[in-house]
Amino acid sequence: MEWKDGKTRCPWANPKNEAYIRYHDEEWGVPVHDDGKLFEMLLLESFQAGLSWECVLNKREAFRKAFEGFDPAKIKTYGEEDVERLLQDPGIIRNRRKVWAAVGNARIFQEICREYGSFDAYLWSWTSGKTLHETGKTRSELSDAVSKDLKKRGMSFVGTTIIYSYLQAVGVINSHEEECFLGR
């Protein structure tokens, strides 16, 4: 389908949501190497479980404020008071298990950064720094392996489907449809 601006986009991009269009056009599938951005996307993807990405994206700025700019060093120190504060915030997805997962995942994220020098080095080591191109999938051998490793390290809400979406979001996997103006 061609849009008003003459461009053809992936079918999932909602033409009525400007933030979603910007996300599709400027972020999704673009290789990310900044650890702060990699953590932000990991946290947001973990909250997507059972929901739509559009729902999470629409709450992104509220998440940014609630989770102190997605700073894993701060988030890993959250205790019960912080979790209760977050569960009272109507701007975010208020799920106790997901909030606690964000706290634990922040700690493990930083452990991986120490082990590899950066999360970027860890994540991109799975593909030797190369972006993969594939469409029409919700999981792959790569997402299975990364998910398994993150779970083994103690992360939660990092199943293979969530990790596949994450890999797409941060450009490890480029899944723009061939018809899309951003496709191969």
HELIX and SHEET records of a PDB file:
HELIX    1   1 GLU A   18  GLU A   26  1                                   9    
HELIX    2   2 ASP A   35  GLN A   48  1                                  14    
HELIX    3   3 TRP A   53  ASN A   58  1                                   6    
HELIX    4   4 ARG A   60  ALA A   66  1                                   7    
HELIX    5   5 GLU A   68  PHE A   70  5                                   3    
HELIX    6   6 PRO A   72  ILE A   75  1                                   4    
HELIX    7   7 GLU A   80  LEU A   87  1                                   8    
HELIX    8   8 ARG A   96  TYR A  116  1                                  21    
HELIX    9   9 PHE A  119  SER A  125  1                                   7    
HELIX   10  10 GLU A  141  ARG A  153  1                                  13    
HELIX   11  11 THR A  160  ALA A  169  1                                  10    
SHEET    1   A 2 LEU A 132  HIS A 133  0                                        
SHEET    2   A 2 ILE A 173  ASN A 174  1                                        
END                                                                             
